[in-house]
Amino acid sequence: MLHRRIKLLTILAALVIILTAATNEKKTTIFIIGDSTAAQKDLSKGKLERGWGMALQCYFDDNIRVDNHAVNGRSSLSFFNEGRWAKVLEKMKPGDYVIIQFGHNDEKAPKDRHTDPGSTFDYMLARYVRETREKGGIPVLMNCVVRRNFFVNAPENDDDEKLRTQTFKDGVRMVEGDSLIDTHGLYRVAPRDVAERMNVHFVDANKITHDLEQGLGTEASKRLHMWYLPDTEPTEPKGKQDNTHYNVYGAHVVARLLADALCEEIPVLKRYRCDADITVDRLGRGDYMTLDEAVAAAQARSKAVTTIQILGGEWQKPQLPKKSHIEFVLREGATWK
């Protein structure tokens, strides 16, 4: 009897795996290729840096799967030469989307990363577009998000990746003005030019993030970034002045805006657009990684109803008062214990 039960359970497990694989095969995937502003991040020791690409899944329902291949420090050239693009092509199905966003590192001097707008940068973007189409995919060009630069004269910055090892005292000491100053030059223009020449979907992420940061102003815009005074954030006791990379809050603000922009550019995606007040995810894609933190945050809100969406995994359902204003949405196969 026990042997028969084990055999039955094995068959059921195999069926679940097969059905899951079949379901994933039918889903539309949005691939992201790009740099640290979108990339997956190290979550060890409670680190707070996030790429907007990590958060994008929170704003599309389970009919869309976001597969984020953006990597810290990569340019359009180095991403290709390291074989990362080949891995995306292997996974791509007809009808999948590819968001192509480079620029921050193409600006840098090292030969393994540097490209020139109007020349090699445009060539690499066009190559990604062409090869996506050859696989039956749908390319979407985005230009680079802005740096939080309110300095009249931008400080020297030979590598955004060095910002992670700096503390608050290492940050630049320059007077900031009221106007956000561009640091990308023609690197923010080239993706639009390529999109027009090749009739490609284009999202002006540079303008979207410029308007966001300028609208918030010099002080409030710091909340989007890894910008902390000493002893104000436990994970950054020495503080940090990183005006390039996003924290959890900033990544979600930007991801939400870019999701809206994608839906405006590609109306068919609107049917899959979703939102929640709070997202919980153990992989770091949400606002919180634990349900206890999310519930505490929801209880502190004054909204009549607060929606918490949970991405994947098995969770212990919280004991809430009968008149609780919290509603849960289980996604990506998430279940209660």
N, C-alpha and C positions, 0 to 999 in steps of 0.2 A: 504493500500500500504506500509506504513511504517513498519507495523507488518510483512509483507511478506519479506521485505528487511532485517529486523533484523533476521528473521528465516533463510534466505538464507546465510547471513553472518555467523551465528552460525554454519550452516552445513559446509560451506567452511572452517571455523577455525578448526572444528573437523577433516575434511579430511586432512588438513595440519598437524595436530598433529599426525594422524594415519600414514600418509606417512612418516613423519620425523622419527617416532618410527621404522617403517619398514626399512627405509634406515639405521638407526643406528644399527639395528639388523644384517644387512648384512655386515656391516663394520668389518674389522679385528681390534681388540684392542690390543695395546701394554700396558700391565700393568707394573708399576714400583713399586717394594717394596724395601725399603731401609731406609737410614738415612738422616741427614741434608744436605749432599752434593748434594742430588738429590731432596730434599723435596720442597713442596709448602711453600711459605713464606708469612709473614705479610707484606702487601703492604701499610699499613696506614702511613700517614705523609711522603710519598715519599720515604720510605725505599728502599734501593738498593740491599739488599741481595737477591740472587736467587739460586735455586737449578738447576743443569743441567737438571733434569727431567722436570722442568717447560718449558724449551726452546725446548725440543725435538720435540714437535708438529710442530714447524716451519720448520723442515727438512724432514717431510713426508707429502704427499698430503692428500686430504680429504677422500681417501679410507682407510686411517689408522687413528684410533682414539687413542691418547695417554691418558691413565687414570693413573695419578700419585698418588700413595698411600704412597710414602715415607714420613716419618715424622721425624722432628728434634729429636735427642737424642735416637733413637730406635736402638736396636741390633736385631740380628736374633731371640733371645729369647724373648725379651720384645714385639717385634712386634707381635709375635704369641700369647703370653699370654694375651695381651690386647684385643684380638679378632679382630685385624685388618686384619689378614690373612683370617679369616672366611668370612669377607665382600667381599674380592677379589674373593674368591671361588664362592660366591653366584652370582657374576656378570659374571664370566668367561664362554665363549662359546668354543666349539671345534674349534681349529684352531687359537685361540688367543695366544699371546705371553706373557710371564711373565719374566721381567728382575729382577733378584734377586741379590742385591748388599748390603752386610753388611760387617762389620769389624771395623769401627771407634769406635763403642760403645761396641762391643763385647770385646774389649781390656780393658775396664774399670773395676774397682774392684767391684762395687756394685753387689750383688748377683742376683738382678732382671734383670741385663743386661749381666753379664759376661758369656762368653763361652770360651772353650779352643780349639785351632786349633789341628787337628788330633784326636779330641774327640767330645765334645759337639757342637762345631762350625760346624764341618763336618756333625754331625747328623742333626742339624737344616737345613742346606742347602739341605741335601739329602731329608729331609721331604718335603720341599717346592717343590723340583723337582718331587718327587713321587706323591704328591697330585695334582700338576699341570697336570701331565700326566693322572691321574685317571679321571680328568675332560675333557680330550681331548685337553688340552692346550700344548703349546710348551715352555718349560723352557729355559731360557738363563742365565747362571751364569756369573756375572762380579765380579772381585775383586775390592777392595776399591781404590778410587782415592788417589793420594798422598797428603800429607800435604806439604806446601811450607816451607821446613826445610833445610836451608843452614847452620845451626849451626853445628859445629863439634861435640858438645854434645847436643842432643836434650833437650830443657827445660822440666821441669816437667809439665805434662798436665793431670790432673785427670778428666777433663770434657771439651770437646770442646764447650759445650753450654754456659759456663761462658764467652766465648770470646765476646758474644754479649753485655754484660754489661760493658766491659772494654773500656777505652779511650786510646788514644795514650800514655799517660804518664804511664798507667798501664802495657804496653807491656814490654816484656823481653828486657834486655839490654845485648846482647851478640854479639860478633863479628861473622859475617857471612863469610863463605868461598865461593869457586867457585863451589863446588859440592853439589848436592842435596842429603841429607842423609835420608835413609828410616826410617820410624817410625812404620811400621806395622809388620815387621818380618814375622812369619809364617801365619799371617792372610791374607796376600796377596797370599800365596802359596796354602792354603787349597781349595779355590774355583776351582782352576785348577785341583787339585787332585780329587775332587769330580766329576768334569766334565769328567775327563778321566775314572774314575771308572764306571760312570753311562751313558757314551756316550751322554753327554749333550753339547749343544752349549756353547762356552766360549768366552768371550771378555776380553782381558787383559787391563782393564781400568787403572790398576796401571802403566803398562809400557807406555801406551799412554800418560797419564798425566805426568809421569816422564819425558819422552822425550820432552813434551811440555814445562814444567817448566825449565828443564835443558837447553833446547835450547834457551829460552828467557833470562836466566841468573838471577843473584841475584836481579837486580833492575827492569828490565822489567817484571819479573814474578809477581811483586807486583800488576800490573795492573789487574790481574785476580781476585784478592781477595779483601775482605773488609779491605783494607790497605790504610789509608788516613792520611796525615799530618794534624795537626790542621788548621782550617780555609781554607781548600782547597776544601771541599765538604759541601755544605749547610746542607745536612741531617745528617752530622757527624761533627758538629762544633768543637768538642774536639778531633777529629781524632780517628783512630782505627788501631790496629795491629793484624788483624785476618788472620792467615796464613792457615786456614782450609776452610773457607766458601767463596763462589764465589760472586762477584758482577754481574751486568747485563752482562757486557762484557765477563767476565770469564765464566759464565754459558753458553753463546752462543758459545764461542770458544770450550768448552769441549763438548757440545751437538752435535755440527757439527762433531767433530772428532769421537764421539761415534756412531753417525748415520752412518758415513762412515764405521766404523768397523762392525756394525751390518749387513750392506749390504754385506760386504765381507764375513762374517761368514754365512749369510743366503741370498744367491743370489736372491731369489724370492722377497726380499724387495727392490731390486734396482729399480724396475719399479715404486715404489711409492716414491722414494727419490726425494725431491725437494729442492730448495734453493731460496733465494731472497737477495738482498742487505740489505734491511731493513724490519723488521716486526713490525706491530702495533697491539696491543691487549690490551683491557681494563682489562683483567684478569692478566696482568703482564707477559705473556709468551713471549712477543716480546722484541724488542730493546727499543721501546717507547710505552707509553700508550695513547698518543694523536697524532692525525694526523698532527697537526701543528708542533710538534717537529720533526716528521719524515720527513716532507717536508723540513723544515729548514736544517736538516742534509743532505738530498739528494741534496739540492741546493748548499751545501758547497763542495760536492764531484766533482772531476774532470772527472769522468767516462762519456763516451759518452751516456750511458743509465743507469739509476738507477731504479731498480725494488723495489717497495714497496708493500708487501703483507699485507692484512688486514684480521684479523681473527674475523669473526662474527660481528653482530651488525649493526646499521644504522649510517651512517656517512654523514656529509656535505662535498660534493666534493669541493676540493680547486680550486680556480680560478688561473690557471697557464698560463704563456705566451704560445703563439702558438708554439714556437720552444722549449718548455720545454723538457728536457731529462729524465723526470720522467714518468714511466709507473706503473699503478696500477694493482694488481691482487687481486680480491675479493674471499675470501675463507670462509668456514664454514657458508654459507648463508649470508655473509656480503652484504649490499645494500647501495646505495646512496639515500639520502633524496630527 
